[in-house]
């Protein structure tokens, strides 16, 4: 019992020390700044992907309204509607990928700083940034497909064969959220592994990726409840309240992302020191 208390106390102290590092004070804000700048080009890419997959545009609108905090949904929906109205050509797609990759480029720079690595040349870093951007687009499409398209598919199967509907609905309900957790965890793990310009084993990022996934999902629902039922940002910020809510939400997600990476680096460095001592 005493050993367990000491272990918990040591773990809490370790996490507080990690949160107090200078990088945790700087990098989340740096990443969230570029993420906000990349929202419009990223929305253009999502609109392009939706059109290529022949999906109903209302599907992603419903997803945003149901699974993002109140206030965030309205501003993101407005951005998507504006991008839907515009024409998309080849040059526009290239520019959208380049501008949106600024956010993922900042992730590469931040992760390399955390691991004390060296920054690579511009071309290699930009290619990696676009690869991470593709992973994030895949993540969004996967979430939309699982949480929104999946429900419509269950309803469609129910119309075809009503006798199997209860079983399909139960299976979908049981599998839906574990699969969502898996998609987020898998994508975050890949990003944690490939983002730093340092060779790190994939298994060394499991703890940080798991923490990030759990906190992202739970805090998004918690923040949505807080904004809807408790907070009153419009009282202080007026018409800018939705933008402020979006900025706070993105900053929090970036903070957890950087914190998960910091944990991975700490565990990675500790293991290397133990291996060297042996």
Secondary structure, DSSP 8 states (H G I E B T S, - for coil): -HHHHHHHHHHHHHHHHHHTSHHHHHHHHHHHHHHHHTHHHHHHHHHHHHHHTT--HHHHHHHHHHHS-TTHHHHHHHHHHHHHHS---HHHHHHHHHHHHHHHHHHHHHHHHHTT-----HHHHHHHHHHHHHHHHHHHHHHHIIIIIHHHHHHHHHHH-GGGHHHHHHHHHHHHHHHHHHHHHHHHHHHHHHHSSS---GGGGHHHHHHHHHHHHHHHHHHHHHHHHT--THHHHGGGHHHHHHHHHHHHHHHHHHHHHHHHHHHHHHHHHHHHH-
